[in-house]
Amino acid sequence: MTDLIELPVIQPDACCTPIASAPITLDEAARTAALFKALGDPTRVLLISIVAAADGQEACVCDLTEPTGLSQPTVSHHLKILTDAGFLTRSRRGSWAYYALVPGSLDRLAALLGE
């Protein structure tokens, strides 16, 4: 009869570092994806940049058509998407629409990316 040899239990090395904080929820992920989707077009990123760089972080739609090279209805469509996503606000002055950057709207994305 042979004596049984007890072998040491080998623990495999961990494949990655354990998660140090809780990930976002599925609902938060869906809301965040919608924000990124709104910024998923180069024209919309350009529009955000123009408005953010404007005096008072506000620009008239009439000032946004030339830099984009697009017609006013197309620019207005992109501005509506950015407004619906919460990046811009819209106010009317006479026949013109003015768009302003919502304070902190870009900070939300930066915070999520930094976590």
C-alpha positions in Angstrom: 0.0 0.0 0.0 1.3 3.4 -0.9 1.3 6.4 1.3 -0.8 9.3 0.0 1.2 12.5 -0.5 -0.7 15.6 0.3 -0.1 18.2 -2.4 -0.4 21.9 -1.7 -3.4 23.7 -3.1 -2.3 26.0 -5.8 -4.3 29.2 -6.1 -4.2 30.7 -9.6 -3.0 34.3 -9.8 -5.8 36.7 -10.0 -6.3 37.8 -13.5 -7.1 41.4 -12.6 -7.3 43.8 -9.8 -10.6 43.7 -7.9 -13.0 46.5 -8.4 -12.4 49.2 -5.9 -15.7 51.0 -6.2 -19.1 50.3 -7.4 -19.7 50.6 -11.2 -22.5 52.7 -12.5 -26.0 51.1 -12.7 -27.6 50.0 -15.9 -29.9 53.0 -15.9 -26.9 55.3 -15.4 -25.1 53.6 -18.2 -28.1 54.1 -20.5 -28.3 57.8 -19.6 -24.6 58.3 -20.1 -24.7 56.5 -23.5 -27.4 58.9 -24.6 -25.1 61.8 -23.7 -22.3 60.3 -25.7 -24.6 59.5 -28.6 -25.6 63.2 -28.7 -21.9 64.1 -29.0 -21.3 61.2 -31.5 -21.4 63.6 -34.5 -18.5 65.9 -35.3 -20.9 68.7 -36.1 -22.5 68.6 -32.7 -19.0 68.5 -31.0 -18.1 71.6 -33.1 -21.3 73.3 -32.1 -20.7 72.7 -28.4 -17.1 74.0 -28.9 -18.3 77.2 -30.6 -21.0 77.9 -27.9 -18.6 77.2 -25.1 -16.0 79.6 -26.6 -18.5 82.3 -27.3 -18.9 85.4 -25.1 -21.0 84.3 -22.1 -21.1 80.8 -23.5 -24.0 81.7 -25.7 -24.4 82.0 -29.4 -27.1 82.9 -31.9 -28.1 80.2 -34.4 -27.2 82.7 -37.1 -23.6 82.6 -35.9 -23.5 78.8 -36.1 -24.3 78.1 -39.7 -21.1 79.5 -41.3 -18.5 77.7 -39.2 -20.3 74.4 -39.8 -20.9 74.9 -43.5 -24.4 73.6 -43.0 -27.8 75.1 -43.7 -29.8 76.7 -40.8 -32.4 73.9 -40.7 -29.6 71.3 -40.4 -27.8 73.3 -37.7 -31.1 73.7 -35.8 -31.6 69.9 -36.0 -28.2 69.3 -34.3 -28.9 72.0 -31.8 -32.2 70.4 -30.8 -30.4 67.1 -30.2 -27.9 68.9 -27.9 -30.7 70.7 -26.2 -32.7 67.5 -25.6 -29.5 65.9 -24.2 -29.1 68.7 -21.7 -26.0 70.3 -23.0 -27.6 73.5 -24.3 -30.5 75.7 -23.4 -32.5 77.7 -26.0 -34.0 81.2 -25.7 -35.8 83.3 -28.3 -35.1 86.9 -28.9 -37.3 88.3 -31.7 -36.9 86.0 -34.6 -33.5 84.5 -33.5 -32.8 81.6 -31.2 -29.9 81.8 -28.9 -28.2 78.7 -27.4 -26.2 78.7 -24.2 -24.1 76.0 -22.6 -25.8 74.4 -19.5 -23.4 75.0 -16.6 -21.8 71.7 -15.5 -23.2 69.7 -18.4 -19.8 68.7 -19.7 -18.5 68.2 -16.2 -20.8 65.2 -15.8 -19.1 63.4 -18.6 -15.7 64.3 -17.4 -16.5 63.0 -13.9 -17.8 59.7 -15.3 -14.7 59.3 -17.4 -12.4 60.1 -14.4 -13.9 57.6 -12.1 
